[in-house]
Amino acid sequence: MEQLTLTEDVLAHHAWRMPDMVVYQHGADEWWLAPLDDAIPLVRINRMGANLLAAMDGQPTVGTLLSKFGNRICGTQGETGRFYLECWSLPHYSLCYFGTEPPMKDRGDARWDLLLLKIREGWSANAKLEGENHLSEFHAHEISSAEGHFETIETTVSHLFREPTEALGGLTYGRLLGRNLKKLGWWDRPPKVILEVGGGLGYVARELAGGLAADDRQGARYVFIDITRPFISSQLTLARQAGWPATGAQANAEALPLRNASIDLIIDNENLADMTAVKLTRQELASGIATTSLHQEALDWIRKLNLAFGEEVPSEFIFNLGPLRFLAETWRVLKPGGRAVLVEFGIDQGFSAPVKLPGHTEYEVQFAHLREAARWLGFQEKYGTLPQFLSIKPDIRVLCTGAAYSIRRFCEAAGKSFAIRAYTESELNGALGEMGPRLVGHHYHDISDPAWFGLWDFKVLLLEKPGPPPRPVTTIREVKGFRWGGMR
């Protein structure tokens, strides 16, 4: 196992335990810690180990801790204090930090969140574009099972809110989405063919059905398109349980295998950042001449849309080609009068940044570009943040997602189930039962706090494809002296 060499320089550093660390007292003399990397087993410490952890408050040096705890038995399997001092500060553990001062100081405050972000980025991926076909290859070929994927790899907003929660007024994400679309009049003429792109495990479809009246769903058909085959089975199961006549197919949403004008409603929830991103150069942008056919396609979009990039264009930058392809496909497959709702994290200005996830990297969506493309294609569009659209109260407090991951590992080791989702304090206590009082170190965020999930970075783009002009009045009838016109 990897260990840190305790050189004289390291021994002179001070030691801080990570403030986000959750500690679980499993027994009278046994505490559990969860390393950042799920591949590393839980760390089990005894009372002496707990004292070592508590002593890491930024005051003692590593050398002081080594002299006090180095030869003491601090683990349940005979691990010494020296062993833990050589491991716990490594990025894969991230249980403590060794340094001359608190990390990433900003206005006098230690920026632990930035330190953890830096650790996660270094652990899960590099800062460079991982290949312009990387995202499609990852989702099409490297995900072998739906089991646990949205718990540990790609936890989405809709997954966190898949069950009824106090944070959404007792509703689920899918039901609240359906309720707001109905308020907009999108079910005044109920859609007959609904397409969900990248439907996760199927919870949005299930909950959407639960929030609609039987008349709203009468005669409707639900279609799933997903690039990840293992997800489709779960999508179909949950959708059919909810009463949708559902079908599904594996395909890339950037080239939908559907007929023109065949869909009434498209739901694309948290997929745009998974679509093709290309790294263009300033020289390519200025000349309009690309080095590859993929880059030329991106430059052609930029030219057609007359996109503005400002004066400070970096030497290299990320451009969201895939979302523009998908938008063009959305226009093609929607019927006149059809609608689409697109939800994803992104920006309104500037250049897309990478977002590191285990096994792959996603990219912020540049919504100003997407909106330009929507208008150029002919869509009527509305745009805003997801919390505004769903009317989420900003001061609802929910469990830190990092703490949820640790608690999940503790529960698994104890033979207890625990789902990753957005817990209020009362919901967490209800889920954990007698295990709850033995947890310390977990905390709650206002749901609007960027440190929770960056919920305000998620945007909603509502699109409508203009329909044909209304037919003229073809019949006039008189009822009790009034003349009523009817359109057929």
C-alpha positions as CSV (number, residue, x, y, z in Angstrom):
1,M,0.0,0.0,0.0
2,E,1.2,3.5,-0.8
3,Q,2.8,5.3,2.1
4,L,4.3,8.8,2.7
5,T,7.9,9.0,3.6
6,L,8.2,11.0,6.8
7,T,11.2,13.2,5.9
8,E,12.4,16.0,8.1
9,D,10.4,18.4,6.0
10,V,7.2,16.5,6.5
11,L,7.8,16.1,10.2
12,A,8.0,19.9,10.5
13,H,4.6,20.3,8.9
14,H,1.4,20.8,11.0
15,A,-1.5,18.3,10.8
16,W,-5.2,19.1,10.3
17,R,-7.9,16.5,10.0
18,M,-10.4,17.2,7.2
19,P,-13.4,19.0,8.6
20,D,-15.8,17.2,6.2
21,M,-14.8,13.8,7.6
22,V,-17.6,11.7,9.0
23,V,-16.7,9.4,11.9
24,Y,-18.9,6.4,12.9
25,Q,-18.6,4.7,16.3
26,H,-19.3,1.1,15.4
27,G,-18.5,-0.3,18.9
28,A,-17.3,0.6,22.3
29,D,-13.7,0.8,21.1
30,E,-14.0,0.9,17.3
31,W,-14.5,3.9,15.0
32,W,-14.8,3.8,11.2
33,L,-13.4,6.4,8.7
34,A,-14.1,6.4,5.0
35,P,-11.2,7.3,2.6
36,L,-12.0,9.5,-0.4
37,D,-11.3,6.6,-2.8
38,D,-13.9,3.9,-2.6
39,A,-11.4,1.3,-3.6
40,I,-9.6,1.7,-0.3
41,P,-11.3,-0.3,2.6
42,L,-12.8,1.5,5.5
43,V,-10.2,2.5,8.2
44,R,-11.0,1.0,11.6
45,I,-9.4,2.7,14.5
46,N,-9.5,2.1,18.3
47,R,-9.6,4.7,21.1
48,M,-5.9,5.5,20.6
49,G,-6.5,6.1,16.9
50,A,-9.4,8.3,17.7
51,N,-7.1,10.3,20.0
52,L,-4.6,10.6,17.1
53,L,-7.3,11.9,14.8
54,A,-8.6,14.4,17.4
55,A,-5.0,15.7,17.9
56,M,-4.8,16.7,14.3
57,D,-6.2,20.2,14.9
58,G,-3.4,22.3,13.3
59,Q,-1.5,22.8,16.5
60,P,1.0,19.8,16.7
61,T,3.5,19.0,14.0
62,V,3.7,15.7,12.3
63,G,6.9,15.1,14.3
64,T,5.1,15.7,17.6
65,L,2.3,13.3,16.6
66,L,4.9,10.7,15.6
67,S,6.7,10.9,18.9
68,K,3.4,10.6,20.9
69,F,1.5,8.1,18.8
70,G,4.0,6.5,16.4
71,N,4.6,3.3,18.4
72,R,1.1,3.1,19.9
73,I,-1.5,0.6,18.5
74,C,-4.1,2.9,16.8
75,G,-5.9,0.4,14.6
76,T,-8.1,-2.6,15.3
77,Q,-5.7,-4.9,13.4
78,G,-2.5,-3.7,15.1
79,E,-1.8,-0.7,12.9
80,T,0.5,1.8,14.5
81,G,0.2,5.6,14.7
82,R,3.2,5.8,12.4
83,F,1.4,3.7,9.8
84,Y,-1.6,6.1,9.8
85,L,0.7,9.2,9.7
86,E,2.2,7.6,6.5
87,C,-1.2,7.0,4.9
88,W,-3.9,9.3,6.0
89,S,-2.6,12.5,4.2
90,L,-2.3,10.8,0.9
91,P,-4.9,12.0,-1.7
92,H,-6.7,8.6,-2.0
93,Y,-7.3,8.7,1.8
94,S,-7.8,12.5,2.3
95,L,-8.4,12.0,6.0
96,C,-5.9,14.7,7.0
97,Y,-3.7,17.4,5.6
98,F,0.0,18.1,6.4
99,G,1.3,21.6,5.7
100,T,2.9,24.8,7.0
101,E,-0.5,26.5,7.1
102,P,-4.2,25.6,6.4
103,P,-4.7,24.9,2.7
104,M,-5.8,27.3,0.0
105,K,-6.1,30.3,2.3
106,D,-8.5,32.9,1.0
107,R,-9.3,36.1,3.0
108,G,-7.9,34.3,6.1
109,D,-10.1,31.2,5.8
110,A,-8.9,27.7,5.0
111,R,-10.5,26.6,1.7
112,W,-10.9,22.9,2.4
113,D,-13.5,22.6,-0.4
114,L,-10.9,23.8,-3.0
115,L,-8.3,21.3,-1.6
116,L,-10.8,18.4,-1.9
117,L,-11.7,19.5,-5.4
118,K,-8.0,19.6,-6.3
119,I,-7.6,16.1,-4.8
120,R,-10.6,14.7,-6.6
121,E,-9.5,16.1,-10.0
122,G,-6.0,14.7,-9.6
123,W,-7.5,11.3,-8.6
124,S,-10.3,10.9,-11.1
125,A,-8.9,12.5,-14.3
126,N,-6.4,14.9,-15.7
127,A,-7.1,18.5,-16.7
128,K,-6.9,17.9,-20.4
129,L,-9.6,16.9,-22.8
130,E,-9.6,13.1,-22.7
131,G,-10.3,12.7,-26.4
132,E,-13.1,14.0,-28.4
133,N,-14.8,10.6,-28.6
134,H,-14.2,9.9,-24.9
135,L,-17.6,10.7,-23.6
136,S,-19.5,8.6,-26.1
137,E,-17.1,5.7,-25.7
138,F,-17.4,5.8,-21.9
139,H,-21.2,5.8,-21.8
140,A,-21.6,3.3,-24.6
141,H,-18.9,0.8,-23.7
142,E,-17.4,1.3,-20.3
143,I,-20.6,1.2,-18.1
144,S,-21.3,-2.5,-17.7
145,S,-24.1,-2.2,-15.1
146,A,-26.7,0.2,-13.8
147,E,-26.1,-1.0,-10.3
148,G,-24.7,1.9,-8.2
149,H,-23.8,4.1,-11.1
150,F,-25.8,7.1,-10.0
151,E,-24.9,6.5,-6.4
152,T,-21.1,6.9,-6.8
153,I,-20.1,7.9,-10.4
154,E,-22.7,10.3,-11.8
155,T,-25.0,11.5,-9.0
156,T,-27.6,13.7,-10.7
157,V,-30.0,16.3,-9.4
158,S,-32.9,14.1,-10.5
159,H,-31.4,11.1,-8.7
160,L,-30.9,13.0,-5.5
161,F,-34.6,13.9,-5.6
162,R,-36.0,10.7,-6.9
163,E,-38.0,10.0,-3.8
164,P,-40.5,12.3,-2.1
165,T,-38.6,14.9,0.0
166,E,-39.3,17.8,2.3
167,A,-36.9,19.8,0.2
168,L,-39.4,19.7,-2.7
169,G,-42.5,20.1,-0.6
170,G,-43.0,16.4,-0.3
171,L,-42.7,15.8,-4.0
172,T,-40.1,14.1,-6.2
173,Y,-38.1,15.8,-9.0
174,G,-40.2,14.1,-11.7
175,R,-43.5,15.1,-10.2
176,L,-42.4,18.7,-9.7
177,L,-41.1,18.8,-13.3
178,G,-44.5,17.5,-14.6
179,R,-46.4,19.9,-12.4
180,N,-44.5,22.9,-13.7
181,L,-44.8,21.8,-17.3
182,K,-48.6,21.5,-16.8
183,K,-48.7,25.0,-15.4
184,L,-47.1,26.2,-18.6
185,G,-50.0,24.6,-20.6
186,W,-47.9,21.7,-22.0
187,W,-50.6,19.2,-21.2
188,D,-53.5,21.3,-22.5
189,R,-53.1,19.2,-25.5
190,P,-51.6,16.0,-24.0
191,P,-48.6,14.7,-25.9
192,K,-49.1,11.4,-27.6
193,V,-45.4,10.5,-28.1
194,I,-42.9,11.4,-25.3
195,L,-39.2,10.9,-25.9
196,E,-36.8,10.9,-22.9
197,V,-33.2,11.1,-23.8
198,G,-30.8,9.5,-21.4
199,G,-33.5,8.6,-18.9
200,G,-31.1,7.4,-16.1
201,L,-32.8,4.5,-14.3
202,G,-36.3,5.6,-15.2
203,Y,-37.4,7.6,-12.1
204,V,-38.3,10.7,-14.0
205,A,-40.7,8.7,-16.2
206,R,-42.2,6.9,-13.2
207,E,-42.7,10.1,-11.2
208,L,-44.0,12.0,-14.2
209,A,-46.7,9.4,-14.7
210,G,-47.6,9.6,-11.0
211,G,-48.2,13.3,-11.2
212,L,-50.5,13.2,-14.2
213,A,-54.2,12.4,-14.4
214,A,-55.3,9.3,-16.4
215,D,-56.7,11.6,-19.1
216,D,-53.3,13.2,-19.5
217,R,-51.7,9.9,-20.2
218,Q,-54.4,8.3,-22.3
219,G,-53.1,7.1,-25.6
220,A,-49.6,8.3,-24.9
221,R,-46.5,6.4,-25.7
222,Y,-43.1,6.8,-23.9
223,V,-39.9,6.3,-25.8
224,F,-36.4,6.0,-24.3
225,I,-33.2,6.7,-26.2
226,D,-30.0,6.0,-24.2
227,I,-26.4,5.6,-25.3
228,T,-25.9,3.3,-22.3
229,R,-27.6,-0.1,-22.8
230,P,-27.6,-1.3,-19.2
231,F,-29.9,1.6,-18.2
232,I,-32.6,0.8,-20.6
233,S,-33.9,-2.2,-18.8
234,S,-34.5,-0.2,-15.6
235,Q,-36.1,2.6,-17.6
236,L,-38.6,0.3,-19.2
237,T,-39.4,-1.5,-15.9
238,L,-40.1,1.7,-13.9
239,A,-42.0,3.3,-16.8
240,R,-44.2,0.3,-17.4
241,Q,-44.9,-0.1,-13.7
242,A,-46.2,3.5,-13.7
243,G,-48.5,2.7,-16.6
244,W,-46.6,4.0,-19.6
245,P,-46.6,1.9,-22.8
246,A,-42.8,2.2,-23.1
247,T,-40.2,1.2,-25.6
248,G,-36.4,1.9,-25.6
249,A,-33.4,1.7,-27.8
250,Q,-29.7,2.2,-27.5
251,A,-28.6,5.2,-29.6
252,N,-26.6,8.4,-29.5
253,A,-28.8,11.5,-29.1
254,E,-26.6,13.4,-31.4
255,A,-28.1,11.3,-34.2
256,L,-31.6,10.2,-33.2
257,P,-32.9,7.1,-34.9
258,L,-36.4,8.6,-35.3
259,R,-38.5,9.8,-38.1
260,N,-39.0,13.5,-38.9
261,A,-41.8,15.2,-37.0
262,S,-42.7,12.1,-35.0
263,I,-42.4,13.3,-31.4
264,D,-44.6,15.6,-29.3
265,L,-42.5,16.1,-26.2
266,I,-38.7,15.6,-25.5
267,I,-37.3,15.4,-22.0
268,D,-33.5,15.7,-21.9
269,N,-32.5,15.7,-18.2
270,E,-28.8,16.2,-17.4
271,N,-27.3,14.8,-20.6
272,L,-25.9,17.7,-22.5
273,A,-22.6,17.8,-20.6
274,D,-22.1,14.2,-21.6
275,M,-22.2,15.0,-25.4
276,T,-19.3,15.6,-27.7
277,A,-16.9,18.4,-26.8
278,V,-14.1,19.5,-29.0
279,K,-11.0,21.5,-28.2
280,L,-10.6,24.3,-30.7
281,T,-7.6,26.7,-31.0
282,R,-7.7,30.4,-31.3
283,Q,-6.0,30.1,-34.7
284,E,-8.7,27.8,-36.0
285,L,-11.4,30.2,-34.8
286,A,-9.7,33.2,-36.4
287,S,-9.0,31.5,-39.8
288,G,-12.1,29.4,-40.0
289,I,-9.9,26.5,-41.1
290,A,-9.9,23.4,-38.9
291,T,-7.3,20.7,-38.4
292,T,-9.9,17.9,-38.4
293,S,-13.4,17.2,-39.8
294,L,-14.9,17.3,-36.3
295,H,-13.3,20.7,-35.7
296,Q,-14.5,21.9,-39.1
297,E,-18.1,20.9,-38.2
298,A,-17.7,23.0,-35.0
299,L,-16.4,26.0,-36.9
300,D,-19.3,25.7,-39.4
301,W,-21.7,26.0,-36.5
302,I,-19.9,29.0,-35.2
303,R,-20.1,30.6,-38.6
304,K,-23.7,29.8,-39.2
305,L,-24.8,31.1,-35.8
306,N,-22.4,34.1,-35.9
307,L,-21.3,33.3,-32.3
308,A,-19.4,35.9,-30.4
309,F,-16.4,34.9,-28.2
310,G,-15.2,38.2,-27.1
311,E,-11.7,39.6,-27.4
312,E,-9.9,37.4,-24.8
313,V,-10.0,34.0,-26.6
314,P,-7.6,31.5,-25.0
315,S,-5.1,29.7,-27.1
316,E,-7.3,26.5,-26.7
317,F,-10.9,26.3,-25.5
318,I,-13.7,23.7,-25.2
319,F,-16.7,24.0,-27.6
320,N,-19.9,22.1,-27.0
321,L,-20.5,20.5,-30.4
322,G,-22.7,17.6,-29.3
323,P,-25.4,19.7,-27.7
324,L,-25.7,21.7,-31.0
325,R,-26.0,18.4,-32.9
326,F,-28.7,17.3,-30.5
327,L,-30.6,20.6,-30.8
328,A,-30.7,20.2,-34.6
329,E,-32.0,16.6,-34.1
330,T,-34.6,17.9,-31.6
331,W,-35.9,20.3,-34.3
332,R,-36.0,17.5,-36.9
333,V,-37.9,14.9,-34.8
334,L,-40.4,17.3,-33.1
335,K,-43.8,17.7,-34.6
336,P,-44.9,21.3,-35.4
337,G,-46.1,22.5,-32.1
338,G,-43.9,20.0,-30.2
339,R,-41.9,21.0,-27.2
340,A,-38.7,20.1,-25.4
341,V,-37.3,20.7,-21.9
342,L,-33.5,20.6,-21.5
343,V,-31.9,20.6,-18.1
344,E,-28.1,20.7,-17.5
345,F,-25.4,22.5,-15.6
346,G,-23.7,25.3,-17.5
347,I,-22.7,28.9,-18.0
348,D,-24.1,32.0,-19.7
349,Q,-20.8,33.5,-20.8
350,G,-17.2,32.6,-21.1
351,F,-15.7,29.2,-22.0
352,S,-16.7,25.7,-20.8
353,A,-14.7,24.2,-18.0
354,P,-14.1,20.4,-17.4
355,V,-15.9,18.8,-14.5
356,K,-14.1,15.7,-13.1
357,L,-16.0,12.6,-12.4
358,P,-14.7,9.1,-11.7
359,G,-13.7,7.5,-15.0
360,H,-14.5,10.5,-17.2
361,T,-14.8,14.2,-17.6
362,E,-17.9,16.2,-18.5
363,Y,-18.0,19.8,-19.7
364,E,-20.1,22.8,-18.8
365,V,-22.7,23.7,-21.4
366,Q,-22.4,27.2,-22.9
367,F,-26.1,28.1,-22.8
368,A,-25.7,31.4,-24.7
369,H,-24.5,29.4,-27.7
370,L,-27.3,26.9,-27.3
371,R,-29.9,29.6,-27.1
372,E,-28.5,31.2,-30.3
373,A,-28.7,27.9,-32.0
374,A,-32.3,27.3,-30.8
375,R,-33.4,30.7,-32.2
376,W,-31.5,30.1,-35.5
377,L,-33.3,26.8,-36.0
378,G,-36.6,28.5,-35.4
379,F,-37.5,27.5,-31.8
380,Q,-39.3,29.8,-29.4
381,E,-37.4,29.5,-26.2
382,K,-37.5,30.4,-22.5
383,Y,-34.6,30.0,-20.1
384,G,-33.8,30.2,-16.4
385,T,-32.2,28.4,-13.5
386,L,-33.5,25.0,-12.3
387,P,-34.3,26.2,-8.7
388,Q,-36.3,29.1,-10.1
389,F,-38.2,26.9,-12.5
390,L,-39.0,24.4,-9.7
391,S,-39.6,27.1,-7.1
392,I,-37.2,25.5,-4.6
393,K,-36.9,27.3,-1.3
394,P,-33.2,28.3,-1.0
395,D,-32.9,27.9,2.7
396,I,-34.0,24.3,3.0
397,R,-31.1,22.4,4.6
398,V,-29.9,19.1,3.2
399,L,-27.1,16.7,4.0
400,C,-23.7,17.3,2.5
401,T,-23.3,14.8,-0.4
402,G,-19.8,14.0,0.7
403,A,-21.1,12.9,4.0
404,A,-23.8,10.8,2.3
405,Y,-21.1,8.9,0.4
406,S,-19.3,8.1,3.7
407,I,-22.5,7.1,5.5
408,R,-23.3,4.8,2.6
409,R,-20.0,3.0,3.0
410,F,-20.6,2.6,6.8
411,C,-24.1,1.2,6.1
412,E,-22.8,-1.3,3.6
413,A,-20.1,-2.5,6.0
414,A,-22.8,-2.8,8.7
415,G,-25.2,-4.7,6.4
416,K,-27.7,-1.9,6.2
417,S,-29.0,-0.3,3.0
418,F,-28.6,3.5,2.5
419,A,-29.5,5.4,-0.7
420,I,-27.7,8.5,-1.8
421,R,-30.2,11.3,-2.0
422,A,-31.0,14.7,-0.7
423,Y,-31.7,14.2,3.0
424,T,-33.1,16.8,5.4
425,E,-32.1,16.2,9.0
426,S,-35.3,14.5,10.0
427,E,-35.2,12.3,6.8
428,L,-31.7,11.2,7.6
429,N,-32.6,10.4,11.2
430,G,-35.5,8.4,10.0
431,A,-33.3,6.5,7.5
432,L,-30.5,5.7,9.9
433,G,-32.5,4.8,13.1
434,E,-30.3,3.8,16.0
435,M,-27.2,4.3,13.8
436,G,-27.7,8.0,13.6
437,P,-26.6,9.1,17.1
438,R,-23.2,7.3,16.6
439,L,-22.3,9.5,13.6
440,V,-20.3,12.7,14.1
441,G,-18.8,15.1,11.6
442,H,-21.6,15.2,9.1
443,H,-23.3,18.6,8.4
444,Y,-26.0,20.2,6.3
445,H,-26.0,22.9,3.7
446,D,-28.6,25.4,2.6
447,I,-29.8,23.9,-0.7
448,S,-28.7,27.1,-2.4
449,D,-25.1,26.8,-1.1
450,P,-22.7,26.1,-4.0
451,A,-20.8,23.8,-1.7
452,W,-23.8,21.4,-1.7
453,F,-24.4,20.6,-5.3
454,G,-24.1,23.8,-7.2
455,L,-27.9,23.7,-7.9
456,W,-28.0,27.2,-9.2
457,D,-25.5,26.2,-12.0
458,F,-28.2,24.0,-13.4
459,K,-30.3,25.7,-16.2
460,V,-33.6,24.9,-17.9
461,L,-34.1,25.6,-21.6
462,L,-37.7,25.3,-22.7
463,L,-38.3,25.0,-26.5
464,E,-41.3,25.1,-28.7
465,K,-41.4,24.3,-32.4
466,P,-43.9,26.7,-34.0
467,G,-47.0,24.9,-35.3
468,P,-49.1,25.5,-38.3
469,P,-51.5,28.5,-38.2
470,P,-54.9,27.6,-36.8
471,R,-57.5,26.5,-39.2
472,P,-60.3,29.0,-40.0
473,V,-63.7,28.7,-38.5
474,T,-65.6,26.2,-40.7
475,T,-69.0,26.0,-38.9
476,I,-71.2,28.6,-37.4
477,R,-74.1,27.5,-35.2
478,E,-76.7,29.5,-33.3
479,V,-77.6,28.6,-29.7
480,K,-80.2,30.6,-27.8
481,G,-79.4,33.7,-29.9
482,F,-75.6,33.4,-29.6
483,R,-73.5,32.5,-32.6
484,W,-70.7,30.0,-31.7
485,G,-67.8,29.3,-34.0
486,G,-66.1,25.9,-34.0
487,M,-62.8,24.9,-35.5
488,R,-62.3,21.4,-36.9
